[in-house]
Amino acid sequence: MPDDTFHFSYLNTYAQAEYFRELPGLQKVRGGVTSDRLFPFFAERVISPERPDRATALSYLNLEDPAEPFEVLARSGGSRLNDQLEVLSFPEQVSTGHHSFTLFVHGIRYLDDTGYNALEQLHSGDSLQVEREPSNPESELALKVSHNGAPLGYVPHPLRNFINPAVATDNYTLTVVQRNSPNAGFHQRLLVTLVFEARDDEAVFSGVDLKEF
């Protein structure tokens, strides 16, 4: 938030659903909650400044100290082995009608030899391609990332609805930020920046499905 405070709220569609479950320490309050500190549920997902491997971990994220906790969280995704929660940053407007995400490509662990060999040849600044994969058994909205025909993984699930129109009209660029070593783990092997043109009739990250409770 612009005043250096943190705001959290559930989406209305989720808060009203029968399967709704509160996140630890984050109550279901209409209008959300605000704090001058990052909420513990998220703060514990940020690598501690006391950790000796913090500098290495930040290098995988293409960040340097002093990096703000929320900056680290938004870039890393805050994932843990015991849950499926993922944090994604709000898109940055880079020009009129164009927005940008910096994100990790998903699905690296499932690459075949062709894909893995292509991954190992990538360099910062290389251009990648995104294409729809309607035959994907997980979702017909799946967006496959590739380089010169070699599959590299997928655009994260929560972004697909927002990116699909730009992909359909080829109004995007996808560029390698950095390729990390295997020591970074599958989830942080390939960091990319996606710049896309939003539809004129719709603000990015808006609509009924994203209305706060």
Secondary structure, 3 states (H helix, E strand, C coil): CCCCCEEECCEHHHHCCCCCCCECCECCCCCCEEECCCCHHHHCCCCCCCCCCHHHHHHHCCCCCCCCHHHHHHHHCCCCCCCCCCCCCCCEEEECCEEEEEEECECHHHCCHHHHHHHHCCCCCCEEEEEECCCCCCCCCCEEEEECCEEEEECCHHHHHHHHHHHHCCCEEEEEEEECCHHHCHHHCEEEEEEEECCCCCCCCCCHHHCEC
